[in-house]
Each structure stands twice: as C-alpha cells, then as structure tokens.
C-alpha cells in the first residue's frame, strides 16, 4: 500500500445493526463520494442522501459528511 492510495474502510463492527459507517480517505475520496452519493455534501455539514450502487440505483440512504483536505488529517 502506498501513501497515495485511496482507502474505503468500515468504521463500525461488521454484522447487522442500525448504523454503518464507512470512511473514505485519499486522493480519489472526492471521486468515490461523488460516484456513491451523486454529489458532494457541503463541506462539514451533514446531508441525508441516497447511496447508489454501481448501476446508479439507490441501494440505501443515509447521512453523508464531507471533510475536504487540508482541513482534515486524511483529506
């Protein structure tokens, strides 16, 4: 793994639950977020959005937050 890699990591325990958190960090985090959310939320504000599958159909909905660098450690 390189320090330039983009990482998507589950931040909550695996299994069934009411909340699941994914963290996306790295140079392509913006691209991944736009692909999954359809848009970027306003920086540092929560937005309730559909989460899209690879074919563009909504697979779930949830709260998304966008913390662009350099104002966050992982940007």
N, CA, C, O and CB atoms as a CASP TS submission, in Angstrom:
PFRMAT TS
TARGET T0000
AUTHOR 0000-0000-0000
METHOD Language model
MODEL 1
PARENT N/A
ATOM      1  N   UNK     1       0.846  -1.167   0.000  1.00  0.00           N
ATOM      2  CA  UNK     1       0.000   0.000   0.000  1.00  0.00           C
ATOM      3  C   UNK     1       0.899   1.240   0.000  1.00  0.00           C
ATOM      4  O   UNK     1       1.928   1.278   0.673  1.00  0.00           O
ATOM      5  CB  UNK     1      -0.966  -0.008   1.222  1.00  0.00           C
ATOM      6  N   UNK     2       0.494   2.236  -0.756  1.00  0.00           N
ATOM      7  CA  UNK     2       1.231   3.480  -0.879  1.00  0.00           C
ATOM      8  C   UNK     2       0.504   4.590  -0.128  1.00  0.00           C
ATOM      9  O   UNK     2      -0.700   4.494   0.106  1.00  0.00           O
ATOM     10  CB  UNK     2       1.418   3.858  -2.357  1.00  0.00           C
ATOM     11  N   UNK     3       1.218   5.630   0.246  1.00  0.00           N
ATOM     12  CA  UNK     3       0.569   6.758   0.924  1.00  0.00           C
ATOM     13  C   UNK     3      -0.349   7.529  -0.024  1.00  0.00           C
ATOM     14  O   UNK     3      -1.080   8.413   0.423  1.00  0.00           O
ATOM     15  CB  UNK     3       1.623   7.703   1.509  1.00  0.00           C
ATOM     16  N   UNK     4      -0.328   7.216  -1.314  1.00  0.00           N
ATOM     17  CA  UNK     4      -1.213   7.845  -2.295  1.00  0.00           C
ATOM     18  C   UNK     4      -2.491   7.048  -2.539  1.00  0.00           C
ATOM     19  O   UNK     4      -3.360   7.497  -3.286  1.00  0.00           O
ATOM     20  CB  UNK     4      -0.480   8.030  -3.599  1.00  0.00           C
ATOM     21  N   UNK     5      -2.619   5.873  -1.924  1.00  0.00           N
ATOM     22  CA  UNK     5      -3.797   5.033  -2.139  1.00  0.00           C
ATOM     23  C   UNK     5      -5.058   5.676  -1.564  1.00  0.00           C
ATOM     24  O   UNK     5      -5.005   6.427  -0.590  1.00  0.00           O
ATOM     25  CB  UNK     5      -3.583   3.655  -1.513  1.00  0.00           C
ATOM     26  N   UNK     6      -6.182   5.365  -2.184  1.00  0.00           N
ATOM     27  CA  UNK     6      -7.482   5.748  -1.643  1.00  0.00           C
ATOM     28  C   UNK     6      -8.017   4.549  -0.876  1.00  0.00           C
ATOM     29  O   UNK     6      -8.013   3.425  -1.380  1.00  0.00           O
ATOM     30  CB  UNK     6      -8.480   6.201  -2.779  1.00  0.00           C
ATOM     31  N   UNK     7      -8.477   4.793   0.341  1.00  0.00           N
ATOM     32  CA  UNK     7      -8.906   3.721   1.233  1.00  0.00           C
ATOM     33  C   UNK     7     -10.376   3.905   1.589  1.00  0.00           C
ATOM     34  O   UNK     7     -10.797   4.994   1.980  1.00  0.00           O
ATOM     35  CB  UNK     7      -8.036   3.688   2.513  1.00  0.00           C
ATOM     36  N   UNK     8     -11.148   2.844   1.452  1.00  0.00           N
ATOM     37  CA  UNK     8     -12.524   2.802   1.945  1.00  0.00           C
ATOM     38  C   UNK     8     -12.530   1.747   3.040  1.00  0.00           C
ATOM     39  O   UNK     8     -12.251   0.576   2.784  1.00  0.00           O
ATOM     40  CB  UNK     8     -13.578   2.473   0.788  1.00  0.00           C
ATOM     41  N   UNK     9     -12.848   2.164   4.264  1.00  0.00           N
ATOM     42  CA  UNK     9     -12.775   1.252   5.402  1.00  0.00           C
ATOM     43  C   UNK     9     -14.045   1.319   6.233  1.00  0.00           C
ATOM     44  O   UNK     9     -14.581   2.397   6.488  1.00  0.00           O
ATOM     45  CB  UNK     9     -11.560   1.576   6.273  1.00  0.00           C
ATOM     46  N   UNK    10     -14.513   0.167   6.645  1.00  0.00           N
ATOM     47  CA  UNK    10     -15.667   0.090   7.534  1.00  0.00           C
ATOM     48  C   UNK    10     -15.220   0.510   8.932  1.00  0.00           C
ATOM     49  O   UNK    10     -14.275  -0.057   9.482  1.00  0.00           O
ATOM     50  CB  UNK    10     -16.285  -1.353   7.546  1.00  0.00           C
ATOM     51  N   UNK    11     -15.905   1.511   9.509  1.00  0.00           N
ATOM     52  CA  UNK    11     -15.530   2.036  10.821  1.00  0.00           C
ATOM     53  C   UNK    11     -16.435   1.532  11.940  1.00  0.00           C
ATOM     54  O   UNK    11     -16.246   1.901  13.099  1.00  0.00           O
ATOM     55  CB  UNK    11     -15.554   3.542  10.794  1.00  0.00           C
ATOM     56  N   UNK    12     -17.413   0.699  11.609  1.00  0.00           N
ATOM     57  CA  UNK    12     -18.298   0.101  12.608  1.00  0.00           C
ATOM     58  C   UNK    12     -18.137  -1.412  12.546  1.00  0.00           C
ATOM     59  O   UNK    12     -17.696  -1.941  11.526  1.00  0.00           O
ATOM     60  CB  UNK    12     -19.789   0.518  12.373  1.00  0.00           C
ATOM     61  N   UNK    13     -18.485  -2.112  13.612  1.00  0.00           N
ATOM     62  CA  UNK    13     -18.349  -3.564  13.599  1.00  0.00           C
ATOM     63  C   UNK    13     -19.192  -4.198  12.483  1.00  0.00           C
ATOM     64  O   UNK    13     -20.276  -3.705  12.172  1.00  0.00           O
ATOM     65  CB  UNK    13     -18.756  -4.141  14.958  1.00  0.00           C
ATOM     66  N   UNK    14     -18.699  -5.284  11.885  1.00  0.00           N
ATOM     67  CA  UNK    14     -19.483  -5.966  10.852  1.00  0.00           C
ATOM     68  C   UNK    14     -20.721  -6.628  11.451  1.00  0.00           C
ATOM     69  O   UNK    14     -20.779  -6.908  12.649  1.00  0.00           O
ATOM     70  CB  UNK    14     -18.622  -7.013  10.132  1.00  0.00           C
ATOM     71  N   UNK    15     -21.692  -6.869  10.603  1.00  0.00           N
ATOM     72  CA  UNK    15     -22.917  -7.530  11.047  1.00  0.00           C
ATOM     73  C   UNK    15     -24.114  -6.621  10.906  1.00  0.00           C
ATOM     74  O   UNK    15     -24.022  -5.517  10.368  1.00  0.00           O
ATOM     75  CB  UNK    15     -22.785  -7.986  12.485  1.00  0.00           C
ATOM     76  N   UNK    16     -25.229  -7.101  11.396  1.00  0.00           N
ATOM     77  CA  UNK    16     -26.479  -6.342  11.303  1.00  0.00           C
ATOM     78  C   UNK    16     -26.510  -5.283  12.398  1.00  0.00           C
ATOM     79  O   UNK    16     -26.120  -5.529  13.540  1.00  0.00           O
ATOM     80  CB  UNK    16     -27.715  -7.283  11.415  1.00  0.00           C
ATOM     81  N   UNK    17     -26.973  -4.121  12.027  1.00  0.00           N
ATOM     82  CA  UNK    17     -27.070  -3.038  13.000  1.00  0.00           C
ATOM     83  C   UNK    17     -27.805  -1.861  12.401  1.00  0.00           C
ATOM     84  O   UNK    17     -28.040  -1.812  11.193  1.00  0.00           O
ATOM     85  CB  UNK    17     -25.681  -2.609  13.480  1.00  0.00           C
ATOM     86  N   UNK    18     -28.163  -0.923  13.236  1.00  0.00           N
ATOM     87  CA  UNK    18     -28.900   0.244  12.785  1.00  0.00           C
ATOM     88  C   UNK    18     -28.038   1.280  12.103  1.00  0.00           C
ATOM     89  O   UNK    18     -28.546   2.121  11.362  1.00  0.00           O
ATOM     90  CB  UNK    18     -29.593   0.867  13.928  1.00  0.00           C
ATOM     91  N   UNK    19     -26.731   1.230  12.342  1.00  0.00           N
ATOM     92  CA  UNK    19     -25.832   2.237  11.792  1.00  0.00           C
ATOM     93  C   UNK    19     -24.594   1.553  11.240  1.00  0.00           C
ATOM     94  O   UNK    19     -24.034   0.656  11.870  1.00  0.00           O
ATOM     95  CB  UNK    19     -25.448   3.288  12.862  1.00  0.00           C
ATOM     96  N   UNK    20     -24.177   1.979  10.073  1.00  0.00           N
ATOM     97  CA  UNK    20     -22.918   1.529   9.495  1.00  0.00           C
ATOM     98  C   UNK    20     -22.138   2.749   9.046  1.00  0.00           C
ATOM     99  O   UNK    20     -22.697   3.649   8.420  1.00  0.00           O
ATOM    100  CB  UNK    20     -23.152   0.547   8.311  1.00  0.00           C
ATOM    101  N   UNK    21     -20.859   2.786   9.358  1.00  0.00           N
ATOM    102  CA  UNK    21     -20.037   3.935   8.991  1.00  0.00           C
ATOM    103  C   UNK    21     -18.896   3.469   8.100  1.00  0.00           C
ATOM    104  O   UNK    21     -18.182   2.518   8.420  1.00  0.00           O
ATOM    105  CB  UNK    21     -19.490   4.655  10.252  1.00  0.00           C
ATOM    106  N   UNK    22     -18.738   4.158   6.974  1.00  0.00           N
ATOM    107  CA  UNK    22     -17.606   3.950   6.081  1.00  0.00           C
ATOM    108  C   UNK    22     -16.791   5.228   6.042  1.00  0.00           C
ATOM    109  O   UNK    22     -17.350   6.322   5.965  1.00  0.00           O
ATOM    110  CB  UNK    22     -18.072   3.539   4.654  1.00  0.00           C
ATOM    111  N   UNK    23     -15.481   5.098   6.092  1.00  0.00           N
ATOM    112  CA  UNK    23     -14.583   6.243   5.934  1.00  0.00           C
ATOM    113  C   UNK    23     -13.862   6.091   4.612  1.00  0.00           C
ATOM    114  O   UNK    23     -13.391   5.007   4.264  1.00  0.00           O
ATOM    115  CB  UNK    23     -13.567   6.351   7.121  1.00  0.00           C
ATOM    116  N   UNK    24     -13.780   7.183   3.883  1.00  0.00           N
ATOM    117  CA  UNK    24     -13.070   7.204   2.609  1.00  0.00           C
ATOM    118  C   UNK    24     -11.972   8.244   2.730  1.00  0.00           C
ATOM    119  O   UNK    24     -12.247   9.405   3.033  1.00  0.00           O
ATOM    120  CB  UNK    24     -14.034   7.520   1.403  1.00  0.00           C
ATOM    121  N   UNK    25     -10.729   7.839   2.496  1.00  0.00           N
ATOM    122  CA  UNK    25      -9.589   8.744   2.601  1.00  0.00           C
ATOM    123  C   UNK    25      -8.694   8.566   1.391  1.00  0.00           C
ATOM    124  O   UNK    25      -8.600   7.473   0.831  1.00  0.00           O
ATOM    125  CB  UNK    25      -8.798   8.496   3.907  1.00  0.00           C
ATOM    126  N   UNK    26      -8.043   9.633   0.994  1.00  0.00           N
ATOM    127  CA  UNK    26      -7.064   9.548  -0.074  1.00  0.00           C
ATOM    128  C   UNK    26      -7.376  10.471  -1.234  1.00  0.00           C
ATOM    129  O   UNK    26      -8.363  11.206  -1.227  1.00  0.00           O
ATOM    130  CB  UNK    26      -6.972   8.145  -0.565  1.00  0.00           C
ATOM    131  N   UNK    27      -6.504  10.413  -2.234  1.00  0.00           N
ATOM    132  CA  UNK    27      -6.578  11.329  -3.370  1.00  0.00           C
ATOM    133  C   UNK    27      -7.866  11.210  -4.173  1.00  0.00           C
ATOM    134  O   UNK    27      -8.314  12.196  -4.758  1.00  0.00           O
ATOM    135  CB  UNK    27      -5.416  11.094  -4.275  1.00  0.00           C
ATOM    136  N   UNK    28      -8.471  10.031  -4.214  1.00  0.00           N
ATOM    137  CA  UNK    28      -9.689   9.837  -5.002  1.00  0.00           C
ATOM    138  C   UNK    28     -10.947   9.781  -4.141  1.00  0.00           C
ATOM    139  O   UNK    28     -11.993   9.330  -4.608  1.00  0.00           O
ATOM    140  CB  UNK    28      -9.578   8.567  -5.814  1.00  0.00           C
ATOM    141  N   UNK    29     -10.862  10.234  -2.889  1.00  0.00           N
ATOM    142  CA  UNK    29     -12.025  10.215  -1.998  1.00  0.00           C
ATOM    143  C   UNK    29     -13.175  11.026  -2.583  1.00  0.00           C
ATOM    144  O   UNK    29     -14.332  10.614  -2.491  1.00  0.00           O
ATOM    145  CB  UNK    29     -11.650  10.760  -0.611  1.00  0.00           C
ATOM    146  N   UNK    30     -12.872  12.167  -3.180  1.00  0.00           N
ATOM    147  CA  UNK    30     -13.911  13.000  -3.799  1.00  0.00           C
ATOM    148  C   UNK    30     -14.614  12.230  -4.912  1.00  0.00           C
ATOM    149  O   UNK    30     -15.843  12.238  -4.988  1.00  0.00           O
ATOM    150  CB  UNK    30     -13.303  14.311  -4.357  1.00  0.00           C
ATOM    151  N   UNK    31     -13.849  11.566  -5.772  1.00  0.00           N
ATOM    152  CA  UNK    31     -14.432  10.801  -6.882  1.00  0.00           C
ATOM    153  C   UNK    31     -15.321   9.671  -6.375  1.00  0.00           C
ATOM    154  O   UNK    31     -16.419   9.459  -6.891  1.00  0.00           O
ATOM    155  CB  UNK    31     -13.326  10.229  -7.775  1.00  0.00           C
ATOM    156  N   UNK    32     -14.846   8.948  -5.364  1.00  0.00           N
ATOM    157  CA  UNK    32     -15.627   7.839  -4.801  1.00  0.00           C
ATOM    158  C   UNK    32     -16.919   8.370  -4.185  1.00  0.00           C
ATOM    159  O   UNK    32     -17.991   7.807  -4.408  1.00  0.00           O
ATOM    160  CB  UNK    32     -14.800   7.066  -3.737  1.00  0.00           C
ATOM    161  N   UNK    33     -16.823   9.444  -3.418  1.00  0.00           N
ATOM    162  CA  UNK    33     -18.016  10.017  -2.781  1.00  0.00           C
ATOM    163  C   UNK    33     -19.023  10.490  -3.825  1.00  0.00           C
ATOM    164  O   UNK    33     -20.222  10.253  -3.675  1.00  0.00           O
ATOM    165  CB  UNK    33     -17.625  11.186  -1.861  1.00  0.00           C
ATOM    166  N   UNK    34     -18.556  11.152  -4.875  1.00  0.00           N
ATOM    167  CA  UNK    34     -19.473  11.618  -5.918  1.00  0.00           C
ATOM    168  C   UNK    34     -20.146  10.450  -6.625  1.00  0.00           C
ATOM    169  O   UNK    34     -21.323  10.535  -6.974  1.00  0.00           O
ATOM    170  CB  UNK    34     -18.728  12.482  -6.936  1.00  0.00           C
ATOM    171  N   UNK    35     -19.421   9.371  -6.838  1.00  0.00           N
ATOM    172  CA  UNK    35     -19.983   8.191  -7.500  1.00  0.00           C
ATOM    173  C   UNK    35     -21.063   7.538  -6.635  1.00  0.00           C
ATOM    174  O   UNK    35     -22.115   7.147  -7.141  1.00  0.00           O
ATOM    175  CB  UNK    35     -18.872   7.173  -7.816  1.00  0.00           C
ATOM    176  N   UNK    36     -20.804   7.422  -5.347  1.00  0.00           N
ATOM    177  CA  UNK    36     -21.739   6.748  -4.442  1.00  0.00           C
ATOM    178  C   UNK    36     -22.914   7.649  -4.062  1.00  0.00           C
ATOM    179  O   UNK    36     -24.043   7.173  -3.938  1.00  0.00           O
ATOM    180  CB  UNK    36     -21.011   6.290  -3.181  1.00  0.00           C
ATOM    181  N   UNK    37     -22.658   8.940  -3.877  1.00  0.00           N
ATOM    182  CA  UNK    37     -23.694   9.855  -3.391  1.00  0.00           C
ATOM    183  C   UNK    37     -24.394  10.637  -4.498  1.00  0.00           C
ATOM    184  O   UNK    37     -25.489  11.158  -4.291  1.00  0.00           O
ATOM    185  CB  UNK    37     -23.092  10.819  -2.416  1.00  0.00           C
ATOM    186  N   UNK    38     -23.774  10.723  -5.664  1.00  0.00           N
ATOM    187  CA  UNK    38     -24.349  11.508  -6.749  1.00  0.00           C
ATOM    188  C   UNK    38     -23.966  12.973  -6.686  1.00  0.00           C
ATOM    189  O   UNK    38     -24.135  13.699  -7.666  1.00  0.00           O
ATOM    190  CB  UNK    38     -25.838  11.383  -6.734  1.00  0.00           C
ATOM    191  N   UNK    39     -23.452  13.420  -5.547  1.00  0.00           N
ATOM    192  CA  UNK    39     -22.976  14.789  -5.358  1.00  0.00           C
ATOM    193  C   UNK    39     -22.146  14.824  -4.082  1.00  0.00           C
ATOM    194  O   UNK    39     -22.173  13.882  -3.290  1.00  0.00           O
ATOM    195  CB  UNK    39     -24.168  15.810  -5.289  1.00  0.00           C
ATOM    196  N   UNK    40     -21.420  15.899  -3.889  1.00  0.00           N
ATOM    197  CA  UNK    40     -20.700  16.082  -2.636  1.00  0.00           C
ATOM    198  C   UNK    40     -21.533  16.952  -1.704  1.00  0.00           C
ATOM    199  O   UNK    40     -22.049  17.988  -2.125  1.00  0.00           O
ATOM    200  CB  UNK    40     -19.305  16.713  -2.882  1.00  0.00           C
ATOM    201  N   UNK    41     -21.669  16.550  -0.453  1.00  0.00           N
ATOM    202  CA  UNK    41     -22.346  17.422   0.502  1.00  0.00           C
ATOM    203  C   UNK    41     -21.523  18.697   0.717  1.00  0.00           C
ATOM    204  O   UNK    41     -20.328  18.727   0.421  1.00  0.00           O
ATOM    205  CB  UNK    41     -22.576  16.685   1.850  1.00  0.00           C
ATOM    206  N   UNK    42     -22.157  19.726   1.222  1.00  0.00           N
ATOM    207  CA  UNK    42     -21.452  20.947   1.593  1.00  0.00           C
ATOM    208  C   UNK    42     -20.404  20.573   2.647  1.00  0.00           C
ATOM    209  O   UNK    42     -20.716  19.824   3.573  1.00  0.00           O
ATOM    210  CB  UNK    42     -22.449  22.048   2.134  1.00  0.00           C
ATOM    211  N   UNK    43     -19.169  21.076   2.529  1.00  0.00           N
ATOM    212  CA  UNK    43     -18.128  20.701   3.489  1.00  0.00           C
ATOM    213  C   UNK    43     -18.535  20.935   4.945  1.00  0.00           C
ATOM    214  O   UNK    43     -19.057  21.990   5.303  1.00  0.00           O
ATOM    215  CB  UNK    43     -16.868  21.473   3.195  1.00  0.00           C
ATOM    216  N   UNK    44     -18.282  19.927   5.765  1.00  0.00           N
ATOM    217  CA  UNK    44     -18.508  19.937   7.211  1.00  0.00           C
ATOM    218  C   UNK    44     -19.971  20.053   7.623  1.00  0.00           C
ATOM    219  O   UNK    44     -20.263  20.444   8.753  1.00  0.00           O
ATOM    220  CB  UNK    44     -17.748  21.058   7.817  1.00  0.00           C
ATOM    221  N   UNK    45     -20.896  19.721   6.724  1.00  0.00           N
ATOM    222  CA  UNK    45     -22.329  19.682   7.032  1.00  0.00           C
ATOM    223  C   UNK    45     -22.872  18.293   6.705  1.00  0.00           C
ATOM    224  O   UNK    45     -22.436  17.665   5.740  1.00  0.00           O
ATOM    225  CB  UNK    45     -23.107  20.780   6.236  1.00  0.00           C
ATOM    226  N   UNK    46     -23.812  17.819   7.501  1.00  0.00           N
ATOM    227  CA  UNK    46     -24.442  16.524   7.248  1.00  0.00           C
ATOM    228  C   UNK    46     -25.534  16.688   6.196  1.00  0.00           C
ATOM    229  O   UNK    46     -26.269  17.675   6.200  1.00  0.00           O
ATOM    230  CB  UNK    46     -25.027  15.925   8.556  1.00  0.00           C
ATOM    231  N   UNK    47     -25.633  15.711   5.297  1.00  0.00           N
ATOM    232  CA  UNK    47     -26.655  15.714   4.254  1.00  0.00           C
ATOM    233  C   UNK    47     -27.247  14.308   4.172  1.00  0.00           C
ATOM    234  O   UNK    47     -26.505  13.326   4.150  1.00  0.00           O
ATOM    235  CB  UNK    47     -26.061  16.165   2.868  1.00  0.00           C
ATOM    236  N   UNK    48     -28.559  14.206   4.127  1.00  0.00           N
ATOM    237  CA  UNK    48     -29.244  12.916   4.025  1.00  0.00           C
ATOM    238  C   UNK    48     -29.422  12.602   2.543  1.00  0.00           C
ATOM    239  O   UNK    48     -30.155  13.302   1.845  1.00  0.00           O
ATOM    240  CB  UNK    48     -30.632  12.933   4.777  1.00  0.00           C
ATOM    241  N   UNK    49     -28.753  11.554   2.060  1.00  0.00           N
ATOM    242  CA  UNK    49     -28.692  11.263   0.631  1.00  0.00           C
ATOM    243  C   UNK    49     -28.896   9.782   0.348  1.00  0.00           C
ATOM    244  O   UNK    49     -28.685   8.944   1.225  1.00  0.00           O
ATOM    245  CB  UNK    49     -27.363  11.719   0.059  1.00  0.00           C
ATOM    246  N   UNK    50     -29.310   9.455  -0.891  1.00  0.00           N
ATOM    247  CA  UNK    50     -29.303   8.047  -1.303  1.00  0.00           C
ATOM    248  C   UNK    50     -27.866   7.596  -1.567  1.00  0.00           C
ATOM    249  O   UNK    50     -27.043   8.372  -2.053  1.00  0.00           O
ATOM    250  CB  UNK    50     -30.184   7.835  -2.573  1.00  0.00           C
ATOM    251  N   UNK    51     -27.577   6.356  -1.247  1.00  0.00           N
ATOM    252  CA  UNK    51     -26.288   5.746  -1.554  1.00  0.00           C
ATOM    253  C   UNK    51     -26.518   4.853  -2.763  1.00  0.00           C
ATOM    254  O   UNK    51     -27.370   3.965  -2.726  1.00  0.00           O
ATOM    255  CB  UNK    51     -25.700   4.933  -0.321  1.00  0.00           C
ATOM    256  N   UNK    52     -25.767   5.079  -3.831  1.00  0.00           N
ATOM    257  CA  UNK    52     -26.035   4.425  -5.105  1.00  0.00           C
ATOM    258  C   UNK    52     -25.129   3.229  -5.348  1.00  0.00           C
ATOM    259  O   UNK    52     -23.970   3.203  -4.935  1.00  0.00           O
ATOM    260  CB  UNK    52     -25.881   5.410  -6.229  1.00  0.00           C
ATOM    261  N   UNK    53     -25.693   2.240  -6.031  1.00  0.00           N
ATOM    262  CA  UNK    53     -24.969   1.044  -6.443  1.00  0.00           C
ATOM    263  C   UNK    53     -24.190   1.359  -7.715  1.00  0.00           C
ATOM    264  O   UNK    53     -24.302   2.461  -8.252  1.00  0.00           O
ATOM    265  CB  UNK    53     -25.942  -0.156  -6.664  1.00  0.00           C
ATOM    266  N   UNK    54     -23.402   0.401  -8.203  1.00  0.00           N
ATOM    267  CA  UNK    54     -22.602   0.623  -9.410  1.00  0.00           C
ATOM    268  C   UNK    54     -23.448   0.944 -10.633  1.00  0.00           C
ATOM    269  O   UNK    54     -22.965   1.595 -11.559  1.00  0.00           O
ATOM    270  CB  UNK    54     -21.758  -0.589  -9.694  1.00  0.00           C
ATOM    271  N   UNK    55     -24.709   0.499 -10.656  1.00  0.00           N
ATOM    272  CA  UNK    55     -25.577   0.800 -11.799  1.00  0.00           C
ATOM    273  C   UNK    55     -26.353   2.105 -11.610  1.00  0.00           C
ATOM    274  O   UNK    55     -27.168   2.464 -12.459  1.00  0.00           O
ATOM    275  CB  UNK    55     -26.553  -0.348 -12.027  1.00  0.00           C
ATOM    276  N   UNK    56     -26.108   2.820 -10.501  1.00  0.00           N
ATOM    277  CA  UNK    56     -26.749   4.106 -10.264  1.00  0.00           C
ATOM    278  C   UNK    56     -28.058   4.047  -9.509  1.00  0.00           C
ATOM    279  O   UNK    56     -28.646   5.086  -9.209  1.00  0.00           O
ATOM    280  CB  UNK    56     -26.979   4.768 -11.541  1.00  0.00           C
ATOM    281  N   UNK    57     -28.530   2.837  -9.193  1.00  0.00           N
ATOM    282  CA  UNK    57     -29.783   2.731  -8.441  1.00  0.00           C
ATOM    283  C   UNK    57     -29.501   2.868  -6.941  1.00  0.00           C
ATOM    284  O   UNK    57     -28.451   2.451  -6.452  1.00  0.00           O
ATOM    285  CB  UNK    57     -30.496   1.378  -8.742  1.00  0.00           C
ATOM    286  N   UNK    58     -30.453   3.457  -6.229  1.00  0.00           N
ATOM    287  CA  UNK    58     -30.286   3.654  -4.788  1.00  0.00           C
ATOM    288  C   UNK    58     -30.330   2.308  -4.075  1.00  0.00           C
ATOM    289  O   UNK    58     -31.286   1.550  -4.239  1.00  0.00           O
ATOM    290  CB  UNK    58     -31.378   4.600  -4.229  1.00  0.00           C
ATOM    291  N   UNK    59     -29.304   2.008  -3.285  1.00  0.00           N
ATOM    292  CA  UNK    59     -29.280   0.758  -2.528  1.00  0.00           C
ATOM    293  C   UNK    59     -29.605   1.007  -1.063  1.00  0.00           C
ATOM    294  O   UNK    59     -29.982   0.085  -0.340  1.00  0.00           O
ATOM    295  CB  UNK    59     -27.914   0.077  -2.656  1.00  0.00           C
ATOM    296  N   UNK    60     -29.457   2.262  -0.624  1.00  0.00           N
ATOM    297  CA  UNK    60     -29.767   2.635   0.753  1.00  0.00           C
ATOM    298  C   UNK    60     -29.749   4.153   0.821  1.00  0.00           C
ATOM    299  O   UNK    60     -29.474   4.821  -0.175  1.00  0.00           O
ATOM    300  CB  UNK    60     -28.750   2.001   1.776  1.00  0.00           C
ATOM    301  N   UNK    61     -30.038   4.685   1.973  1.00  0.00           N
ATOM    302  CA  UNK    61     -29.940   6.119   2.182  1.00  0.00           C
ATOM    303  C   UNK    61     -29.337   6.353   3.547  1.00  0.00           C
ATOM    304  O   UNK    61     -29.452   5.517   4.443  1.00  0.00           O
ATOM    305  CB  UNK    61     -31.321   6.811   2.053  1.00  0.00           C
ATOM    306  N   UNK    62     -28.697   7.489   3.698  1.00  0.00           N
ATOM    307  CA  UNK    62     -28.071   7.758   4.974  1.00  0.00           C
ATOM    308  C   UNK    62     -27.476   9.144   5.027  1.00  0.00           C
ATOM    309  O   UNK    62     -27.658   9.955   4.119  1.00  0.00           O
ATOM    310  CB  UNK    62     -27.014   6.739   5.259  1.00  0.00           C
ATOM    311  N   UNK    63     -26.771   9.398   6.090  1.00  0.00           N
ATOM    312  CA  UNK    63     -26.157  10.698   6.313  1.00  0.00           C
ATOM    313  C   UNK    63     -24.721  10.655   5.815  1.00  0.00           C
ATOM    314  O   UNK    63     -23.956   9.752   6.152  1.00  0.00           O
ATOM    315  CB  UNK    63     -26.213  11.095   7.812  1.00  0.00           C
ATOM    316  N   UNK    64     -24.374  11.645   5.012  1.00  0.00           N
ATOM    317  CA  UNK    64     -23.020  11.753   4.475  1.00  0.00           C
ATOM    318  C   UNK    64     -22.404  13.065   4.948  1.00  0.00           C
ATOM    319  O   UNK    64     -23.075  14.096   5.009  1.00  0.00           O
ATOM    320  CB  UNK    64     -23.025  11.669   2.918  1.00  0.00           C
ATOM    321  N   UNK    65     -21.131  13.010   5.276  1.00  0.00           N
ATOM    322  CA  UNK    65     -20.382  14.207   5.658  1.00  0.00           C
ATOM    323  C   UNK    65     -19.124  14.274   4.814  1.00  0.00           C
ATOM    324  O   UNK    65     -18.491  13.249   4.560  1.00  0.00           O
ATOM    325  CB  UNK    65     -20.033  14.202   7.180  1.00  0.00           C
ATOM    326  N   UNK    66     -18.756  15.466   4.378  1.00  0.00           N
ATOM    327  CA  UNK    66     -17.582  15.665   3.527  1.00  0.00           C
ATOM    328  C   UNK    66     -16.619  16.599   4.256  1.00  0.00           C
ATOM    329  O   UNK    66     -16.960  17.741   4.564  1.00  0.00           O
ATOM    330  CB  UNK    66     -17.984  16.248   2.122  1.00  0.00           C
ATOM    331  N   UNK    67     -15.421  16.102   4.525  1.00  0.00           N
ATOM    332  CA  UNK    67     -14.376  16.888   5.181  1.00  0.00           C
ATOM    333  C   UNK    67     -13.178  16.964   4.236  1.00  0.00           C
ATOM    334  O   UNK    67     -12.271  16.136   4.328  1.00  0.00           O
ATOM    335  CB  UNK    67     -13.968  16.260   6.568  1.00  0.00           C
ATOM    336  N   UNK    68     -13.158  17.942   3.330  1.00  0.00           N
ATOM    337  CA  UNK    68     -12.059  18.024   2.371  1.00  0.00           C
ATOM    338  C   UNK    68     -10.758  18.485   3.036  1.00  0.00           C
ATOM    339  O   UNK    68     -10.771  19.255   3.996  1.00  0.00           O
ATOM    340  CB  UNK    68     -12.427  18.974   1.233  1.00  0.00           C
ATOM    341  N   UNK    69      -9.626  17.990   2.496  1.00  0.00           N
ATOM    342  CA  UNK    69      -8.325  18.441   2.969  1.00  0.00           C
ATOM    343  C   UNK    69      -8.063  19.857   2.477  1.00  0.00           C
ATOM    344  O   UNK    69      -8.702  20.287   1.517  1.00  0.00           O
ATOM    345  CB  UNK    69      -7.207  17.486   2.500  1.00  0.00           C
ATOM    346  N   UNK    70      -7.185  20.569   3.070  1.00  0.00           N
ATOM    347  CA  UNK    70      -6.279  20.152   4.144  1.00  0.00           C
ATOM    348  C   UNK    70      -6.868  20.343   5.534  1.00  0.00           C
ATOM    349  O   UNK    70      -6.138  20.277   6.523  1.00  0.00           O
ATOM    350  CB  UNK    70      -4.988  20.915   4.045  1.00  0.00           C
ATOM    351  N   UNK    71      -8.175  20.578   5.630  1.00  0.00           N
ATOM    352  CA  UNK    71      -8.799  20.831   6.926  1.00  0.00           C
ATOM    353  C   UNK    71      -9.093  19.566   7.711  1.00  0.00           C
ATOM    354  O   UNK    71      -9.609  19.639   8.827  1.00  0.00           O
ATOM    355  CB  UNK    71     -10.066  21.594   6.733  1.00  0.00           C
ATOM    356  N   UNK    72      -8.778  18.418   7.153  1.00  0.00           N
ATOM    357  CA  UNK    72      -8.895  17.163   7.891  1.00  0.00           C
ATOM    358  C   UNK    72      -7.598  16.397   7.693  1.00  0.00           C
ATOM    359  O   UNK    72      -6.924  16.568   6.677  1.00  0.00           O
ATOM    360  CB  UNK    72     -10.137  16.322   7.416  1.00  0.00           C
ATOM    361  N   UNK    73      -7.248  15.562   8.644  1.00  0.00           N
ATOM    362  CA  UNK    73      -5.967  14.864   8.583  1.00  0.00           C
ATOM    363  C   UNK    73      -5.868  13.968   7.356  1.00  0.00           C
ATOM    364  O   UNK    73      -4.831  13.929   6.695  1.00  0.00           O
ATOM    365  CB  UNK    73      -5.759  14.041   9.840  1.00  0.00           C
ATOM    366  N   UNK    74      -6.952  13.242   7.049  1.00  0.00           N
ATOM    367  CA  UNK    74      -6.892  12.302   5.933  1.00  0.00           C
ATOM    368  C   UNK    74      -7.412  12.886   4.634  1.00  0.00           C
ATOM    369  O   UNK    74      -7.243  12.277   3.578  1.00  0.00           O
ATOM    370  CB  UNK    74      -7.669  11.068   6.266  1.00  0.00           C
ATOM    371  N   UNK    75      -8.041  14.052   4.683  1.00  0.00           N
ATOM    372  CA  UNK    75      -8.482  14.771   3.488  1.00  0.00           C
ATOM    373  C   UNK    75      -9.194  13.914   2.530  1.00  0.00           C
ATOM    374  O   UNK    75      -9.622  14.388   1.477  1.00  0.00           O
ATOM    375  CB  UNK    75      -7.348  15.392   2.809  1.00  0.00           C
TER
END
